[in-house]
Amino acid sequence: MTILVKNKHSLQIDEFKFKCCIGKKGLTKNKKEGDKKTPKGIFEIENLYYRKDRLGKPITSLKCIEIEKDMGWCDDINIPEKYNKRIKVEKKIKHEKLKRKDYKYDLLIPIKYNFNKPIPGLGSCIFIHLTKNFKPTAGCIALNKNDFLIMLKLIKKNTKIKIF
């Protein structure tokens, strides 16, 4: 099964079509950290991270990980051994905080872009996460909560995402 992102407003799984939003500056084959672009390509997906304090465990075959207050995702190009990996939040490491005040990361799935042997500077923290207003992201793909929950029921651990 493949999640298809055909353009900046459309995500498709089988016959299901969902409205989505992508990076503010569109799609790219040459992703760079902080460029506000969504990487093009075919990627695996990671586990589902969710806020247990805000919603019940979603129905999905993905491994579900509860987001804790000290969880972050490293986007620090100066720390190559932790770059684009989940970390325990430390003040001296630049990171995306996973337990946010807003709702955007109440549900999130990391996209395995620049993932297995990440190269610092080529982009990190590329997630599928939530949106309410479909405003462009910093490079992620965002869906509304109802569509995200439907998507979770459709996808499997071996699902890939094709962004083109």
C-alpha positions, -999 to 999 in steps of 0.1 A, spaced: 0 0 0 12 35 -8 1 69 4 2 92 -27 8 130 -23 2 142 -59 2 179 -52 1 204 -24 -36 198 -16 -42 161 -22 -33 129 -4 -47 96 -17 -48 60 -3 -65 36 -26 -98 53 -35 -97 75 -4 -88 111 -12 -80 136 16 -72 173 16 -37 180 29 -11 207 30 27 205 24 57 228 28 53 265 23 77 265 -7 64 234 -24 81 201 -33 118 195 -40 143 168 -50 170 188 -32 158 192 4 179 214 28 173 219 65 150 249 71 140 254 34 103 250 40 100 224 12 86 189 12 110 163 -1 100 144 -33 104 106 -34 92 73 -21 98 68 16 89 43 44 70 56 74 79 52 110 57 46 141 26 66 152 33 90 180 3 103 199 -8 124 229 -25 101 253 -35 131 275 -56 144 245 -70 114 228 -73 76 231 -50 52 214 -60 53 177 -71 22 158 -41 13 136 -17 -15 128 13 9 133 32 7 165 18 34 188 42 54 210 29 78 236 45 113 234 61 122 267 72 157 277 109 151 272 106 138 237 121 157 208 133 152 173 168 165 166 173 190 138 207 202 150 232 200 120 261 202 145 253 169 162 254 144 134 250 113 156 216 125 167 204 144 136 169 134 124 164 110 153 141 110 183 159 123 213 154 132 249 151 170 250 183 188 260 187 226 260 220 223 241 206 203 212 183 221 186 151 200 182 114 199 175 95 194 207 70 165 202 48 175 232 36 209 219 11 233 234 -9 233 202 -26 203 186 -4 198 156 16 169 170 -12 152 189 -9 126 161 23 123 140 41 98 119 77 105 109 85 100 72 117 81 68 133 108 46 171 112 53 166 86 80 187 55 82 221 72 78 210 109 80 232 135 65 231 167 86 217 196 66 196 175 41 165 179 62 149 165 93 116 162 112 95 155 81 63 143 96 27 136 87 8 156 114 -24 175 121 -38 208 108 -70 226 113 -65 254 87 -45 237 59 -19 265 60 15 255 45 39 237 68 77 239 73 81 208 51 57 183 66 24 169 53 -6 178 74 -42 164 75 -72 173 96 -78 150 126 -107 130 111 -89 122 79 -57 113 99 -77 88 120 -92 73 88 -57 71 72 -45 52 103 -71 25 98 -60 21 61 -22 20 64 1 -8 76 37 -10 89 50 -16 54 31 13 38 52 37 18 45 73 10 52 86 -25 55 124 -28 57 137 -64 
